[in-house]
Amino acid sequence: MAATRLVPVVRQACSTSGPRLATVDADYIVSVLRAARGSEGARIGDCGEADMSETDAYHVQQHLHMALSPSLGPVVGTKVGCTTGVMQNYLGMSAPCFGGIYESTAHKGHVKLTHRDYHKVGVECEIAVILKSTIHPRNDGSLHTKDSVADSVGRAMAAIEIVDDRYVDFENRTPDWPIWVADDFFGAGCVLAEDGAQTDWRDLDLSKVTGRMQINGKEVGSGVGADIIEGHPLEALVWLANKRSARGEEIPAGHIVMLGSVVQTKWLQPGDLVECDVTGLGCVSAVFGE
């Protein structure tokens, strides 16, 4: 990995074993985030991120993707997170954010996973899309719209997002949001519905579809597409397309985009069976065995 660095400053190092002084740079933070993947790694603590900007956070995220791809596979998708005002206020963020999804963590259908592979695993009931054509950056200063991004959507489907709380105490901002963003914002993969994936998704009003989650056969939450962002799930794709466009980046054909959750995150116990269904977009399940 190329040694591209943030401006060096003296801060508290990213550690769970007590404070020390170090020069924090992208390579150093990436090494800590990389080590935390998997349940045997140390949880991520204060990385001295108080002076990190959003730009810095995404800079580190790009280098994390390069560091993790040899073991997890290439980035094949993007999750959009923190899409509601309630969640932004709760987490102290002013806008949505995004993180990568790696090939080996993108599952399909009905899968069996292992609870102990995560620090603290949680799930969300989501709507996902797969692009049939590339969304290119706008070079003329104009913005992507719901209509323009819709032309690139090939399939829509129900999905489970898998999240992992890899942090010492995120509720008390240890670490704070720039590290969450750099670390793919709690991301740990997804499960996509195969049987219900719709190529004729335009026949559905995605703002009105209902998503439901069950854990061990008991319904634990439900919501509608309009709950995700600004009244329509595709507004999350609009936000992502414009965010990427401002950075001169495309969203390639074949890319998975997780548009956001209609159910609050649920944290799991070993052996839990999670089932999610979204009206007209299929059902999906995962068991997190011991």
C-alpha positions in Angstrom: 0.0 0.0 0.0 1.3 3.4 -0.9 2.4 5.5 2.0 -0.1 8.4 1.5 -0.5 10.2 4.8 -2.6 12.8 6.7 -0.8 15.9 7.9 1.2 14.5 11.0 0.0 15.8 14.3 0.7 14.7 17.9 -2.4 13.0 19.4 -3.4 10.1 21.5 -2.8 6.9 19.6 -5.5 4.6 18.6 -5.3 2.0 21.3 -7.3 0.1 23.9 -4.4 -0.4 26.2 -4.0 3.2 27.4 -2.9 6.5 25.9 0.4 7.1 24.3 1.7 9.9 22.0 2.3 9.1 18.4 2.2 10.7 15.0 -1.1 9.7 13.6 -1.3 9.1 9.8 -3.5 7.2 7.4 -1.2 4.1 7.4 -1.2 3.9 11.2 -5.0 4.3 11.5 -5.6 1.7 8.7 -3.4 -0.8 10.6 -5.5 -0.4 13.7 -8.8 -0.7 11.8 -7.5 -3.7 9.9 -6.5 -5.5 13.1 -10.0 -5.0 14.5 -11.7 -7.0 11.7 -12.7 -10.3 13.2 -13.6 -11.0 16.8 -10.1 -11.7 17.9 -8.8 -8.2 17.2 -8.7 -5.5 19.8 -11.7 -3.1 19.8 -11.0 0.3 18.3 -10.5 3.1 20.8 -9.6 6.8 20.6 -7.6 7.4 17.5 -6.9 11.0 18.1 -9.6 11.8 15.5 -10.8 15.1 17.0 -9.1 17.0 14.2 -9.9 14.6 11.4 -12.2 16.1 8.7 -14.8 14.1 6.7 -12.3 14.3 3.8 -9.6 12.7 6.0 -12.0 10.0 7.1 -12.8 9.0 3.5 -9.1 9.2 2.6 -8.4 6.6 5.3 -11.4 4.5 4.2 -9.9 4.3 0.7 -6.6 3.0 2.1 -8.5 0.5 4.3 -10.2 -0.9 1.2 -6.8 -1.5 -0.4 -5.5 -3.1 2.8 -8.5 -5.4 3.3 -9.2 -6.4 -0.3 -6.4 -9.1 -0.5 -8.2 -11.0 2.3 -11.9 -10.0 1.9 -12.0 -9.5 -1.9 -12.6 -6.4 -3.9 -15.2 -3.8 -2.9 -18.4 -4.8 -4.7 -20.9 -2.5 -3.0 -21.6 0.5 -0.9 -23.7 0.9 2.2 -25.4 4.2 2.9 -25.7 4.9 6.6 -27.1 7.4 9.0 -29.9 8.5 6.6 -32.4 9.9 9.1 -32.3 13.0 11.3 -33.0 10.8 14.4 -29.9 8.7 13.7 -27.8 11.8 12.8 -28.7 13.5 16.1 -28.1 10.3 18.1 -24.6 9.8 16.5 -23.6 13.4 16.4 -23.4 13.5 12.6 -24.7 16.2 10.3 -25.3 14.1 7.1 -25.4 10.5 5.8 -22.2 8.6 5.2 -21.0 5.6 3.2 -18.8 2.5 3.5 -17.6 -0.4 1.4 -19.0 -3.9 1.1 -16.4 -6.6 0.2 -17.0 -9.5 -2.1 -16.6 -12.2 0.5 -19.1 -10.5 2.9 -21.9 -10.1 0.3 -24.1 -13.2 0.7 -27.3 -14.3 -1.1 -30.5 -15.9 -0.2 -30.6 -17.9 3.1 -27.2 -18.2 4.8 -25.6 -19.6 7.9 -23.0 -17.4 9.5 -21.0 -17.6 12.8 -21.7 -15.3 15.7 -18.2 -15.5 17.1 -16.7 -14.1 13.9 -17.9 -10.6 15.0 -17.3 -8.4 18.1 -20.9 -7.5 18.5 -23.0 -8.4 15.5 -26.2 -6.6 14.6 -28.6 -6.6 11.7 -30.9 -4.2 9.8 -33.8 -4.7 7.3 -32.9 -2.9 4.1 -33.8 -2.3 0.5 -30.8 -2.9 -1.8 -30.3 -2.2 -5.5 -27.8 -3.5 -8.1 -26.8 -1.2 -10.9 -27.2 -2.2 -14.5 -25.2 0.8 -15.8 -22.5 3.0 -14.4 -23.5 6.3 -12.7 -20.8 8.7 -13.9 -19.7 11.9 -12.2 -21.3 15.1 -13.4 -18.7 17.4 -14.9 -21.0 20.3 -15.7 -21.9 21.2 -12.1 -25.4 19.7 -12.3 -26.7 17.2 -9.7 -28.0 13.7 -10.0 -31.7 13.4 -9.4 -34.0 10.5 -8.5 -35.0 10.1 -12.1 -31.4 10.2 -13.4 -30.1 7.5 -11.0 -33.2 5.3 -11.5 -32.2 4.7 -15.1 -29.1 2.9 -13.8 -30.9 0.6 -11.4 -31.2 -2.9 -12.7 -32.7 -4.8 -9.7 -34.1 -4.0 -6.3 -34.4 -6.5 -3.5 -34.9 -7.1 0.2 -31.6 -7.3 2.2 -30.1 -7.8 5.6 -27.3 -5.5 6.4 -24.8 -7.0 8.9 -23.1 -4.5 11.2 -20.4 -5.0 13.8 -19.7 -2.8 16.8 -15.9 -3.0 16.7 -15.6 0.1 19.0 -14.7 0.6 22.7 -17.8 2.7 23.4 -19.4 4.3 20.4 -22.3 5.7 22.3 -19.8 7.8 24.3 -17.8 8.6 21.1 -14.9 6.3 21.7 -13.9 6.5 19.0 -15.8 9.4 17.3 -17.6 9.5 14.0 -14.5 10.1 11.7 -13.2 6.7 12.7 -16.6 5.1 12.1 -16.6 6.5 8.6 -13.0 5.4 7.9 -14.0 1.9 9.2 -16.9 1.5 6.7 -19.4 2.8 9.4 -19.9 -0.5 11.3 -20.1 -2.4 8.0 -19.7 -6.2 8.1 -21.5 -7.3 5.0 -25.0 -8.0 3.7 -27.4 -10.8 2.6 -29.4 -10.1 -0.6 -32.7 -11.7 -1.5 -32.4 -13.9 -4.6 -35.9 -15.1 -5.0 -37.5 -11.7 -4.8 -35.0 -9.5 -6.7 -37.1 -7.4 -9.1 -36.0 -6.2 -12.5 -39.5 -4.6 -12.9 -39.1 -2.7 -9.6 -40.5 0.4 -11.2 -43.9 -1.2 -10.9 -43.6 -0.8 -7.2 -43.8 2.4 -5.2 -40.6 2.0 -3.2 -41.7 4.7 -0.8 -44.7 2.6 0.3 -43.2 -0.9 0.4 -43.2 -2.4 3.9 -40.2 -4.2 5.4 -40.4 -6.5 8.4 -37.8 -8.2 10.5 -38.2 -11.3 12.6 -35.8 -12.8 15.1 -36.4 -16.4 16.1 -39.9 -16.2 14.6 -40.9 -13.0 16.5 -41.4 -9.7 14.7 -39.0 -7.1 16.2 -39.7 -4.2 13.8 -41.2 -2.9 10.6 -41.1 0.2 8.5 -41.8 1.6 5.1 -39.5 2.8 2.3 -40.3 6.4 3.0 -38.6 6.0 6.4 -35.2 5.7 4.8 -34.3 9.2 3.5 -36.3 12.2 2.3 -39.4 10.2 1.7 -38.0 7.7 -0.9 -35.3 5.0 -0.8 -33.7 6.1 -4.1 -32.9 9.5 -2.5 -30.1 7.5 -0.7 -28.7 6.6 -4.2 -29.1 10.2 -5.3 -27.1 11.4 -2.2 -24.4 8.8 -2.9 -24.1 9.6 -6.6 -23.7 13.3 -5.9 -21.2 12.6 -3.1 -19.2 10.4 -5.4 -19.6 12.9 -8.3 -18.1 15.7 -6.1 -15.1 13.5 -5.6 -14.8 12.7 -9.3 -15.8 9.1 -8.8 -18.3 6.8 -10.6 -20.5 4.1 -9.2 -19.9 1.2 -11.6 -22.4 -1.2 -13.2 -22.9 -4.3 -11.1 -22.4 -2.4 -7.9 -24.6 -3.2 -4.9 -26.0 -0.3 -3.0 -27.6 -0.7 0.4 -30.1 2.2 0.6 -30.8 2.2 4.3 -32.8 0.5 7.0 -36.5 0.5 7.7 -35.9 -1.1 11.1 -33.7 0.0 14.0 -30.5 -2.1 14.4 -31.0 -5.3 16.4 -28.1 -6.9 18.2 -27.9 -10.6 18.1 -27.2 -13.5 20.4 -25.5 -16.8 19.3 -28.0 -19.0 17.5 -30.4 -16.2 16.4 -32.3 -16.7 13.2 -33.0 -13.4 11.4 -35.6 -13.1 8.6 -36.4 -10.0 6.7 -39.0 -9.5 4.0 -39.9 -6.4 1.9 -43.2 -6.1 0.0 -42.7 -7.3 -3.5 -38.9 -7.5 -3.1 -38.5 -10.9 -1.6 -37.3 -12.4 1.7 -33.9 -13.2 3.1 -32.6 -14.9 6.2 -29.4 -15.6 8.1 -28.7 -17.7 11.2 -25.8 -16.7 13.3 -24.7 -20.0 14.8 -22.5 -20.5 17.8 
